[in-house]
């Protein structure tokens, strides 16, 4: 059972914001382009981690 709150509420917005920072905002910066790309890609990667963890989250431990 996946957690929609983590996946949709945190993961997807972080991926979108990170992508927008890295692809749209970074080329507009002069001296700080590499730092903006780094922060944007880091936010995007953390968004992917939250997205995947939201898919595997369960409130009750799975015992086999």
C-alpha positions in Angstrom: 0.0 0.0 0.0 1.6 3.2 -1.1 1.4 6.6 0.6 -0.2 9.1 -1.7 0.7 12.0 0.6 4.4 11.3 0.3 4.4 10.4 -3.3 2.1 13.1 -4.7 2.5 15.7 -2.0 6.3 15.7 -1.6 8.0 13.7 -4.3 6.4 15.0 -7.5 6.6 18.7 -6.5 10.3 18.3 -5.6 11.0 16.7 -9.0 9.2 19.5 -10.8 10.9 22.3 -8.9 14.3 20.7 -9.3 13.9 20.3 -13.0 12.7 23.8 -13.4 15.7 25.1 -11.5 18.2 23.1 -13.4 16.8 23.6 -16.9 15.1 27.0 -16.9 16.6 29.1 -14.1 20.3 28.0 -14.3 20.9 29.2 -17.9 19.7 32.7 -16.9 22.3 33.0 -14.1 25.7 34.2 -15.0 28.2 33.5 -12.3 26.1 31.2 -10.3 25.0 28.8 -13.1 26.8 25.8 -11.8 25.6 26.3 -8.2 21.9 26.7 -9.3 22.2 23.5 -11.5 23.7 21.6 -8.5 20.9 22.7 -6.1 18.2 22.0 -8.7 19.5 18.6 -9.6 19.9 17.8 -5.9 16.3 18.8 -5.2 15.2 16.6 -8.1 17.2 13.6 -6.9 15.7 14.0 -3.4 12.3 14.2 -5.0 12.9 10.9 -6.7 14.0 9.3 -3.4 10.8 10.6 -1.7 8.7 9.4 -4.6 10.1 5.9 -4.4 10.0 5.7 -0.6 6.3 6.8 -0.8 5.6 3.8 -3.1 7.1 1.4 -0.5 5.7 3.0 2.6 3.3 0.9 4.8 1.9 1.7 8.2 2.1 -1.9 9.3 5.3 -3.9 8.9 5.2 -6.6 6.3 6.0 -10.0 8.0 6.6 -13.0 5.8 
